[in-house]
């Protein structure tokens, strides 16, 4: 099984980076069976919203991890 784990995605800059880099990573190092990322700061650098969660799944994440900041939004 080949898993790609991405560290903390922080705010809009992190989400834009994911959108630009994940397809390239899948091409160069994939295929991956599972793509996981830490998203506890993905919404404006604090927490996660449903809208951002849906955006990240559309970008190709299969699962998300979090930490204490997940509840900030």
C-alpha positions as CSV (number, residue, x, y, z in Angstrom):
1,X,0.0,0.0,0.0
2,X,1.3,3.4,-1.0
3,X,0.2,6.4,1.2
4,X,1.0,10.0,0.7
5,X,0.7,12.0,4.0
6,X,0.8,15.8,3.7
7,X,1.6,18.0,6.7
8,X,-0.4,20.9,8.0
9,X,-2.3,22.8,5.3
10,X,-2.5,26.4,6.5
11,X,-5.2,28.7,5.1
12,X,-5.8,29.7,1.5
13,X,-2.1,29.7,0.6
14,X,-1.8,26.0,1.8
15,X,-4.9,25.0,-0.1
16,X,-3.6,26.7,-3.3
17,X,-0.3,24.9,-2.8
18,X,-2.1,21.6,-2.4
19,X,-4.2,22.2,-5.6
20,X,-1.0,22.9,-7.6
21,X,1.3,20.3,-6.1
22,X,-0.9,17.2,-5.5
23,X,-1.6,16.4,-9.1
24,X,2.2,16.6,-9.8
25,X,3.0,14.4,-6.8
26,X,0.5,11.9,-8.0
27,X,2.1,11.9,-11.5
28,X,5.7,11.8,-10.3
29,X,5.5,9.5,-7.3
30,X,2.1,7.8,-7.5
31,X,-0.1,6.1,-7.9
32,X,-1.1,6.4,-4.2
33,X,-3.7,4.1,-2.6
34,X,-4.5,6.8,-0.1
35,X,-3.8,10.6,0.3
36,X,-4.1,12.0,3.8
37,X,-3.4,15.5,5.1
38,X,-3.5,17.4,8.3
39,X,-6.2,20.1,8.0
40,X,-6.5,21.6,11.5
41,X,-5.5,25.1,10.2
42,X,-7.0,24.9,6.6
43,X,-9.7,27.5,7.1
44,X,-8.0,30.8,7.4
45,X,-5.2,29.3,9.5
46,X,-7.7,28.3,12.2
47,X,-9.8,25.2,12.2
48,X,-11.9,23.7,9.4
49,X,-15.2,24.6,7.8
50,X,-17.5,22.4,5.8
51,X,-16.8,24.4,2.7
52,X,-13.1,24.0,3.0
53,X,-13.4,20.3,3.8
54,X,-15.4,19.8,0.6
55,X,-12.8,21.8,-1.4
56,X,-10.0,19.6,0.0
57,X,-11.8,16.3,-0.8
58,X,-12.4,17.6,-4.4
59,X,-8.7,18.3,-4.7
60,X,-8.0,14.7,-4.0
61,X,-7.7,14.0,-0.3
62,X,-9.0,10.7,0.9
63,X,-8.8,11.4,4.6
64,X,-8.0,14.2,6.9
65,X,-6.3,14.4,10.3
66,X,-6.5,17.3,12.8
67,X,-5.4,18.5,16.2
68,X,-6.6,21.0,18.8
69,X,-7.2,23.8,16.3
70,X,-9.9,21.9,14.5
71,X,-12.5,23.5,16.8
72,X,-11.4,27.1,16.1
73,X,-14.1,27.6,13.5
